[in-house]
Amino acid sequence: GYLGAIQVFSLYEPVFVPVNLNAGGMDTAAFESAVSGYDTKLFYGIPNSQNPSGITYSVACRKICAEILKGTNTIIVEDDAYGELHFSGKSLPPIKKYLPDQTILTGSFSKIIAPGMRLGWVCAPRQIMDQLIIAKQASDLHSNYLSQRIASRYLEEADLDVHIGKIRAAYHEQAHAMIDAMQDNLPASVSWSQPEGGMFVWVTLPVGCPAVDVFTEALKKQVAVLPGLPFYVDGGGTDTLRLNFSNATPARITEGVERLSKVIQSFNR
Ligand SMILES: Cc1ncc(COP(=O)(O)O)c(C=O)c1O
């Protein structure tokens, strides 16, 4: 899961019950058994280009998730930070479509305008929204007013759809550059996801190649990668890395992957 969300939820000292993802989204059988064993307060998921794995839930997965939670006391927090960044330009229906009264859908301007503004939006049932407004006021009075004015002016004067089209095309090209360089350089013992959107490639390292050590060595070669550990609530992921392709040109991505490959191979001897 997204480490920022894990940090936020941790403040409330919950019992986290992680559910694995597979190529089509959540493992729905595991999800059903996880929620049936608990009086689950909240389910948090990122159905579009999940951070960190890049996985998008299939329509079937979304429907099953809604069916499983229908009529329970569980609230869904559906985090759609990356929905606009699917390379195809198409979007799948949100889980909220299938279970509107139990779902809080959230989005962000961080990925489509600028992360520094830290502005987003919430779409929630009225009753929940009333409570959210009080809780938000208690936590920060209100979102930064200057940022809101800047975003508002940008939305009035710029063509957001054109801008999103540009970043989507750029990220698609950068993702390709990363995948091509990985295919050309990384040993067969390393595996990775095939991103269809978002900003990340998720890498699984071979045995004997700890992600934290790869992180340390790669930094010495001026390549920044993120070890997977903080994205797990159960101490897993020690053999995983998250690579970001949104922040560098294709040429720099290729160079970075070549350097990373040498680091990984140095552990693999
Ligand atoms: C899944 C996900 N949700 C939310 C955020 C943060 O959004 P915001 O900047 O609007 O807080 C991020 C990344 O920063 C993210 O990856």
The ligand as an ORCA input file, in Angstrom:
! r2SCAN-3c Opt
* xyz 0 1
  C      -1.724      6.788     -3.832
  C      -1.442      8.189     -3.413
  N      -2.362      8.889     -2.751
  C      -2.140     10.158     -2.360
  C      -0.938     10.770     -2.624
  C      -0.734     12.166     -2.122
  O      -1.626     13.046     -2.662
  P      -1.670     14.541     -2.105
  O      -0.434     15.214     -2.543
  O      -2.910     15.111     -2.714
  O      -1.728     14.443     -0.611
  C       0.060     10.074     -3.293
  C       1.394     10.629     -3.602
  O       1.883     11.577     -3.171
  C      -0.201      8.754     -3.692
  O       0.729      8.034     -4.335
*
